[in-house]
Amino acid sequence: MKTVRVMKIVSNDASQLHSLDELMRVFCSAKRYAFHRLLEGRNAKDIIQHLPHQFRLNKRYAEDAVLLVQG
C-alpha cells in the first residue's frame, strides 16, 4: 500500500517552483511514453524498468506512471 500526502507550497522561491514544474513535465512525458508502449503490446514490467533510464525518474515514479496509464 502506498501513502500519499497532499501538501500546499507556500514558498515564493521561484527555483523550487521551477523544479516542481520540471518534475511534473517529465512525469507527464513518462506517462505518455508508457501509454504508447502499452498500446504497442509491451509488458508493464519492462516499461517500469525502462522509464528510470529514459526519463531520470526513480522507481516509484516509474511504477506510478505505468499504473496511472493502465487505469
N, C-alpha and C positions, 0 to 999 in steps of 0.2 A: 504494500500500500504506500502511496506517495502522499506526502504532506505538502500543501501549497499555502503560502501566506500571501495575502493581498496587502500591499503597502502603498502609501502615498508619498511621493517625492516632494519634499518641501525645500529643496536646495535651489538656490539661484545660480549655482555654478554651471556654466554652460558646458564645460568639459564633461561633467557627469551626465548631463542630458544628451550630449552628443554620443557618448559611449553607449547609453541605453538605446538610442536611435539606431546606432550601428549594429548592436546585438539583435534588435528586432528585425532589421533589414536582412541580416544574414540568416536568422531563424526562418523568416518567411521564404527566403530563397531555398533553404533546405527543405521546407515543406513542399514547395512546388517541384523541386527536383525529385523528392521521394514519391510524390503523386505520379509523376510521369514514368518513373521506374516501375512502380506498381502496375501501371497501365500496360507497360511492356511485358509484364509477367515475371518480373524478378522477385526473388524471395525477400521478405521483410528483414530477416536476419542479416542477409548480405548487404542490404541498404543501410541498416543500422551500423554495420562495421565500416562501411564506406564513407558515410556522412562526416565523421570527425576529421578524416583526412582531406576531404573535398572542401569543407567549409570552416575548418578550425573550430569545431564545436566539441564540447565534452560529450560523454556517452549519454548522460541523462537528456540533454537537449536533442540528441540524435534519436533516442527512443521516443521522446515526446513528439517530435516531428512526424515520425512514422505512425505512431498511434493516433495522432490527430487526423492524419490523412486517411488512415484506414476507416475511421469513423465516418 
